[in-house]
Amino acid sequence: MTNREKLANMAMYDMLLTMAKNFDGCILEIVTGKDEDCRKQDGQARADCKYCVSVWLNEEYDE
């Protein structure tokens, strides 16, 4: 299996979490280009990005 095939078969959620795990910052800021405070969604501090990535993926697309 090539790297291209591995990435093509990977769920978007899993890919974003893998990237977030290996990045010291908010992965959603890179994806959206917006200042995302994903460490404090709903006024609660988050230990990881699982919640925020899940919420973001389920939101309506906003240009």
C-alpha positions in Angstrom: 0.0 0.0 0.0 1.3 3.4 -0.9 1.1 6.5 1.3 -1.4 7.9 -1.2 -3.6 4.8 -0.8 -3.3 4.9 3.0 -4.4 8.6 3.1 -7.2 8.0 0.5 -8.6 5.2 2.7 -8.4 7.1 6.0 -11.5 8.8 7.5 -11.2 12.6 7.6 -11.8 12.6 11.3 -8.9 10.1 11.9 -6.6 12.1 9.6 -7.3 15.4 11.4 -6.7 13.8 14.8 -3.4 12.2 13.6 -2.3 15.6 12.3 -3.4 17.4 15.6 -1.5 14.8 17.7 1.7 15.7 15.8 1.2 19.4 15.8 1.6 21.9 18.6 -1.4 24.1 18.0 -4.9 24.0 16.7 -5.3 21.9 13.6 -8.6 23.6 12.8 -6.8 27.0 12.5 -4.7 25.5 9.7 -7.7 23.9 8.0 -10.1 26.8 8.2 -7.6 29.7 8.2 -9.6 31.2 11.1 -8.6 31.8 14.7 -10.2 28.8 16.3 -10.1 28.5 20.1 -10.6 24.7 20.0 -9.0 24.2 23.4 -11.9 26.0 25.0 -15.2 25.0 23.3 -18.4 25.7 25.2 -16.3 27.4 27.9 -14.6 24.2 28.9 -11.0 23.4 28.5 -10.4 20.4 26.4 -7.5 18.0 26.9 -7.4 17.0 23.2 -9.0 17.9 19.9 -11.4 15.0 19.5 -14.4 17.0 20.6 -13.7 20.1 18.6 -12.8 18.2 15.4 -16.0 16.2 15.7 -18.1 19.4 16.2 -16.4 21.2 13.4 -16.9 18.3 10.9 -20.7 18.3 11.7 -21.1 22.1 11.2 -22.5 23.6 8.0 -19.9 24.9 5.6 -19.3 28.6 5.9 -17.2 30.4 3.3 
